Amino acid sequence: MRLQSVSLRGRRFAIQLGTIMQEFGNVIPWLDGVRGLEWATNGTYVHDEILRRLRLETGDLTPYHFVTRDRSREFHGGILAFARSPERFIDPRNIAATEELDAIGAGYISCLQVLPDHQGHGTGSTLMRRALAVILEERGYVWGVISNQGLLPWYRSLGATVKSPIENRDNLWIVTWTKHNATP
Ligand SMILES: CC(C)(COP(=O)(O)OP(=O)(O)OC[C@H]1O[C@@H](n2cnc3c(N)ncnc32)[C@H](O)[C@@H]1OP(=O)(O)O)[C@@H](O)C(=O)NCCC(=O)NCCS
């Protein structure tokens, strides 16, 4: 399997956005703002429009695909990397943590998914390790938000530090990585 940062030419990013909407459309609030874009077929338009709608024009968004090495380049999963985050919190402790992360220019990752047929065989762990290595090399510090508390032990096994208190008003958990704590 190979992790690729995806060219915005063609339909590949739009296909990924389609699978993201299926998986997280009712889970991640900021995806409400980009609804409908999964039907656009121009990847550059999708990219620019996501940033415009989320008011992140000064930043960047890189889609990563985890694909087979054969000619089909079959899509098994992916993740999105943003220069800045579209997340909004209500718990003051989560708000304070995000302000700190924004201030140090930490990169933000979201929408990690492995397609259902390929889950449970270590794909997600490999994808995350490779994505963290690439993104940390670029930005030095990365964070994300977990909506499923049951996944926290897995994220910890990948070197994540959990910044949010377990009980918090958002019922979301901020996790961070630095070059020093990501597990290779
Ligand atoms: C989470 C996900 C990316 C893991 O991918 P995968 O290829 O199945 O991952 P792996 O086979 O490497 O296993 C990952 C670990 O997570 C655990 N796990 C997976 N889904 C879980 C869930 N819903 N709740 C608790 N643990 C879970 C697995 O049991 C495994 O634990 P282990 O290493 O102790 O055996 C994949 O299940 C997925 O895409 N899920 C739907 C989208 C999602 O929840 N994304 C994460 C958003 S925060």
The ligand as a Gaussian input file, in Angstrom:
#p B3LYP/6-31G(d) Opt

LIG

0 1
 C      -10.791000       3.733000      12.692000
 C      -10.282000       3.084000      11.397000
 C       -9.583000       4.162000      10.554000
 C       -9.286000       1.994000      11.739000
 O       -8.867000       1.386000      10.531000
 P       -8.478000      -0.193000      10.495000
 O       -7.835000      -0.482000       9.200000
 O       -9.669000      -0.980000      10.853000
 O       -7.391000      -0.162000      11.646000
 P       -6.468000      -1.320000      12.233000
 O       -6.809000      -2.642000      11.624000
 O       -5.097000      -0.791000      12.088000
 O       -6.913000      -1.360000      13.771000
 C       -7.037000      -0.204000      14.522000
 C       -7.449000      -0.424000      15.964000
 O       -8.620000       0.347000      16.201000
 C       -9.620000      -0.476000      16.795000
 N      -10.914000       0.024000      16.346000
 C      -11.356000       0.161000      15.075000
 N      -12.598000       0.677000      15.081000
 C      -12.935000       0.856000      16.384000
 C      -14.079000       1.362000      17.029000
 N      -15.164000       1.801000      16.344000
 N      -14.072000       1.448000      18.390000
 C      -12.994000       1.023000      19.101000
 N      -11.867000       0.544000      18.539000
 C      -11.853000       0.445000      17.190000
 C       -9.285000      -1.851000      16.302000
 O       -9.849000      -2.833000      17.153000
 C       -7.769000      -1.858000      16.348000
 O       -7.318000      -2.049000      17.680000
 P       -6.058000      -2.990000      17.993000
 O       -4.888000      -2.360000      17.258000
 O       -5.925000      -2.914000      19.487000
 O       -6.441000      -4.321000      17.459000
 C      -11.449000       2.430000      10.594000
 O      -12.112000       1.507000      11.428000
 C      -12.457000       3.412000      10.046000
 O      -12.274000       3.982000       8.964000
 N      -13.567000       3.604000      10.783000
 C      -14.648000       4.468000      10.354000
 C      -14.237000       5.944000      10.351000
 C      -13.631000       6.380000      11.671000
 O      -14.143000       6.093000      12.746000
 N      -12.508000       7.133000      11.572000
 C      -11.799000       7.665000      12.706000
 C      -12.306000       9.019000      13.002000
 S      -11.635000       9.647000      14.531000

